């Protein structure tokens, strides 16, 4: 089973568009959207949810007023200022560290699971898909990504899938690291801009750290031919191959607006070029 991760150092480069192309072109796979903070691959693949689960991202404290003697030990101990003067817990400030429950002399503090989001097993026209929706301002996105990948692997093993296709989050933070760990290949989608190159270099560093093979696609290369050439030369110094360049396309935008993966939306010469790039990957 081969795990292929599609990432980008920054948002807006075309990462999810290309993942949608992989979903169409590659058979016998499980699809995972690990961009849990802003998942949108489902907008292209139109999954039908089969199972839904709560994601417990942490815990929060509650004080039982009947048992509380208002001694103030919990307020003195809390490093986050989460306990008010009238001995209520400010849920936005509480980090679920559990210290207050340990120091309370009357066991008036209980710890409760914090539902931070939901994750889903679904079916699409293109195969099984796992994705999630993290709540607003919730933490532990890396933990949720790990859960999605474990679930996708279980489904892939049960169904004897040959591939797991992962739509990773942008950037190089915790959820990206959780997405990259243990994959067989990472595809970085970049664009010919100064920020595109800057963030691509950070992705290259991350891939080297995790010893993951990385290949690059320059999307919208024709918007700045000079920068596209410069990116190609710069990453060549790092031993990284550009496996494809894609032009800016109004047709790609139209496919996204229509909510249809580009390789299903179009049979153009550009679609054929994308298929050729995918054959290089698999």
Secondary structure as UniProt FT lines:
FT   STRAND          2..8
FT   TURN            11..12
FT   HELIX           15..25
FT   STRAND          29..33
FT   TURN            36..37
FT   HELIX           42..45
FT   STRAND          48..63
FT   TURN            65..67
FT   HELIX           73..77
FT   TURN            79..80
FT   TURN            85..86
FT   TURN            91..93
FT   HELIX           99..103
FT   TURN            105..106
FT   STRAND          109..124
FT   TURN            125..126
FT   STRAND          127..134
FT   TURN            136..137
FT   HELIX           141..158
FT   TURN            159..160
FT   STRAND          163..170
FT   HELIX           174..180
FT   TURN            181..182
FT   STRAND          185..191
FT   HELIX           194..209
FT   TURN            210..211
FT   STRAND          214..219
FT   HELIX           221..223
FT   HELIX           225..236
FT   TURN            237..239
FT   STRAND          241..246
FT   HELIX           250..258
FT   HELIX           262..265
FT   HELIX           269..281
//
